[in-house]
Amino acid sequence: MAVKRITSNIKAIDLDKAKTFYTDFLGLDLVMDHGWIKTFASLEITHPQINIASDDGNTTDVPDFSIEVDNVVQLYETARKFGFEIIYGLTKEEWGVERFYVKDPFGKVVNILQHVES
């Protein structure tokens, strides 16, 4: 047996609110739309992964999920321009990531991160 895919499911009433955050902001493609469910994806994701954490490694709560990007500073500025709620500012962490936390339109806390040279 092999795990082929892992997905996050977010309950929402107004699915159209997802486009601004997941497509316009993060650049994900809408790959499936049945009306009652929309799936956004990136063909760059290659490894299924689940993180289980007792804390976030710093001073904030554990985020609902994490998204690794190649342009965290640019996305931080874009999140501010969109007026998204940033709950943990752009920070270089001692374990080799630069990240920030932002709330999506459904109240989920998303850890946006990029691995960086220390």
C-alpha positions in Angstrom: 0.0 0.0 0.0 1.2 3.5 -0.8 -0.2 6.9 0.1 -0.7 8.7 -3.2 -2.1 12.1 -2.0 -3.0 14.0 1.1 -5.6 16.8 1.0 -6.9 19.4 3.5 -10.6 19.8 3.7 -11.9 23.2 4.9 -15.6 23.6 5.6 -17.0 26.8 4.0 -20.4 28.2 3.1 -19.2 30.7 0.4 -16.7 28.7 -1.7 -16.1 31.7 -4.0 -14.1 33.4 -1.2 -11.4 30.8 -1.7 -10.4 32.2 -5.2 -8.8 35.4 -3.9 -6.7 33.6 -1.2 -5.8 30.4 -2.9 -5.6 31.5 -6.6 -5.0 35.2 -6.7 -2.7 35.3 -3.6 -1.0 31.8 -3.6 -1.2 31.1 -7.3 -2.8 27.7 -7.0 -4.9 26.4 -9.9 -8.6 25.5 -9.6 -8.3 21.9 -10.7 -11.8 20.7 -9.8 -15.1 22.4 -9.2 -18.3 20.5 -8.5 -20.1 23.4 -7.0 -20.1 22.0 -3.5 -16.3 21.4 -3.5 -13.5 23.3 -5.2 -10.0 21.8 -5.3 -6.9 24.1 -5.6 -3.6 22.5 -6.4 0.0 23.0 -7.5 1.8 20.6 -9.7 5.0 21.5 -7.8 4.0 19.5 -4.7 5.7 16.1 -4.8 5.6 14.5 -1.4 2.6 13.7 0.8 3.2 15.1 4.3 1.4 15.4 7.6 2.9 17.4 10.5 1.9 16.5 14.1 3.1 19.1 16.6 2.8 19.9 20.3 3.7 23.6 19.6 5.0 25.7 16.7 8.6 25.9 17.8 8.2 29.5 18.8 5.6 31.7 20.6 2.4 31.0 18.6 -0.2 28.3 18.3 0.2 25.5 15.9 -1.1 26.6 12.5 -3.9 24.6 10.7 -1.5 23.9 7.8 1.7 25.0 6.2 2.5 26.0 2.6 6.1 26.1 1.4 6.8 28.8 -1.3 9.8 30.1 -3.1 9.0 33.8 -2.5 7.9 34.3 1.2 8.9 38.0 1.4 7.0 38.8 -1.8 3.9 36.9 -0.5 4.1 38.6 2.8 3.9 42.0 1.1 1.1 40.7 -1.2 -0.9 39.5 1.9 -0.6 42.9 3.4 -1.8 44.6 0.1 -4.8 42.2 0.1 -5.5 43.1 3.7 -5.4 39.6 4.9 -5.0 39.2 8.7 -1.4 38.4 9.5 -1.2 36.9 13.0 2.6 36.2 13.0 4.8 38.6 11.1 7.6 37.7 8.7 10.3 36.0 10.8 13.6 34.2 10.2 13.5 31.2 12.5 16.6 29.6 14.0 15.8 26.2 12.3 16.2 27.6 8.8 12.9 28.9 7.6 11.5 32.4 7.0 7.7 32.4 7.6 4.6 34.3 8.5 1.1 33.2 9.6 -2.0 34.5 7.8 -5.7 33.7 8.2 -7.5 32.5 5.1 -11.1 33.6 4.4 -12.5 30.7 6.5 -10.4 31.5 9.6 -7.8 28.9 9.1 -4.2 29.8 10.2 -1.8 29.2 7.3 1.9 29.1 7.9 3.6 30.5 4.7 7.2 29.5 4.7 10.4 29.3 2.7 13.6 27.4 3.6 16.5 29.8 3.8 20.2 29.7 4.3 21.1 30.6 7.9 
